[in-house]
């Protein structure tokens, strides 16, 4: 895990660096002595975790953490301070942890373990393990995250994938896709599957047919009368 240490006191930075070395698995990519320098280094180095002092010259740790919260995804922030009275204000900017100086090895280890779920490293691991749909464009094999999908529609011998950023064709049948992703894909017509997490409503077309509303998707595929009940049941349950 890549770590940035921010503290205006050189001895405090050195202590944290030494403790992280003892724990293993953490790489200190840089040290900053003030808030402005911390923001610049975060922009350049994209650390997974920032160990951040609160009281510093110039921009304090609270304002730095608030600005880092706008990053996508943000680094995890653990405040390291000698002043316990800052705890309430600190938690208003949603840190991963709060440590009081002088920091001990056990306290640091426990705080790091608790903070791990919100780091960039964990988010990237989750993304890497997320289900994907594969397809071919010409001779090139491509894939998208299943979560990027809007809907799938059977057309002749192929299935058309409509997703964020474009469309593609696959030879995998609707039946095979639904069997592979039974919890993520919903059949709304014998020709159409949609991504469950995008379903947000039902509308009526000019000819009276029912159409499905999908989040962020301009298209409104038709719902067959046979499948209308389960679509409404899904909307009611959510």
Residue, then its C-alpha position, 0 to 999 in steps of 0.5 A: x500500500x502506497x502511503x503519504x506522510x504529512x506532518x510539519x514535525x520531522x521527528x513525527x514523520x520519521x516515527x511514522x515511517x519507522x513504524x510502517x517499515x516494522x509492519x511491512x506491506x506499506x511503501x512511503x512514497x513521499x513526505x510532506x510538511x504542510x497542507x499545500x505540499x500534501x495536495x500537490x504530492x497527492x495529485x502527482x503520486x496518487x497514494x492509497x493512504x494519507x497519514x495526516x497531521x491536523x495542526x500545520x502552518x497554512x492549510x490545516x489537515x481538516x481542509x486538506x482531507x476535505x479537498x482530498x475527499x473530492x478525488x475519485x476514488x479518494x485516498x484513505x485518510x488517517x488523522x495523526x494529531x496530538x490534540x484530542x479536541x479535534x476529533x469531532x471536527x475531524x470525523x465530519x470529513x469522514x476519515x478512515x481513522x484518528x490516532x493520537x501522538x505519540x503513535x504506538x505500533x499496535x495502535x497504528x496497526x489496528x487503525x490501518x487494518x480498519x481503514x483498509x476497506x476504503x482505500x484505492x487498492x481495495x477498490x481496484x481489487x474489487x473492480x478487477x474481480x467484477x464480472x465482465x462481458x466479452x465480445x469481438x470487434x473485427x479481430x479484436x477481443x474486448x470486454x466491459x464490466x457487467x455494471x456498464x451494461x444497459x441491455x441485451x437484445x437478440x437480433x437474428x443470429x447475434x445478441x446486441x450489447x448496448x452499454x455505456x460508450x457504445x454497442x457491440x455484437x456477441x454470439x452468446x445467446x440470451x439464455x446463456x447470458x441469463x444463466x451465467x448472470x441470473x441475479x444481474x440480468x432480468x428478462x423483460x421480453x423474449x428478445x431482451x434482457x436488462x441489467x437489474x441495477x439500472x431498472x428505475x421505472x416503467x412508462x407507456x409508449x404511444x401505442x400503449x405498450x409498456x416500456x422500461x426506464x433504465x438509469x442513464x440510458x436514453x433507450x426504452x426497450x419494450x416490456x412484454x405483457x408476460x414479463x410485466x408483473x416481474x418488472x413491477x415486482x422488482x420496482x416495488x421491492x426496491 
